[in-house]
């Protein structure tokens, strides 16, 4: 069959030396750089972009996915001043998203536990 391997869209090829994130500093714009995120698409790109734009030290954050059959995206980040590097704000955004995910997971688990407690007592009352 003339189709690419399905795992090529999400597994890094370690034989070729692929890494998850590559950084290139911008030579024309100060306090800016481009990150190449391998094996990612619009889901992660838009999530990172929105989180970066919440940061007051970020002047610009955008990404582009060159083609649907190419499994990477380029993210450009520019900060307001030279004291904060693009690498630092992306790292901070990833940490913030991780904390938000942990919070959502715990809230979801608490809601499930509450629902089970409320419904278990109702079920027990029906059969008594």
C-alpha positions, 0 to 999 in steps of 0.5 A: 500500500502506498501510505505512510506508516501511521506511527510516523505521525506521533513517534519520534524516529530515534534512529534519525536522531529526531528530538521533540523540540528544537530551538533557533534564535531569530537573527533579525528580531531581538528577543525572539526565536523559533521552536520546531515541535516534532510530531505535533499538530494544531492541538498542541500549537494552539494550546501553547499559543494561548498559554503564551499569550497569557504571559505579560512578558510575551509580545508575540506567539504564533505557530504554523503547521506547514502541511497536513502530511508533515508532522511538525509545527513551527512556533515563533515567540518574541518577548518584551525585553532581553531579561526574559528569553523565549525558552524561559517563557515556553518552559513556563507555559508548559509548566503552567499547562501541566499544573492546570491539567493536574488541577482538572484531573483532581477536580474531575476525580472529586466530581466522580467520587461525589457522584458515586457517593450520592448515587450509591446511597440512593441505590441502597435505599431503593433496595432496602 
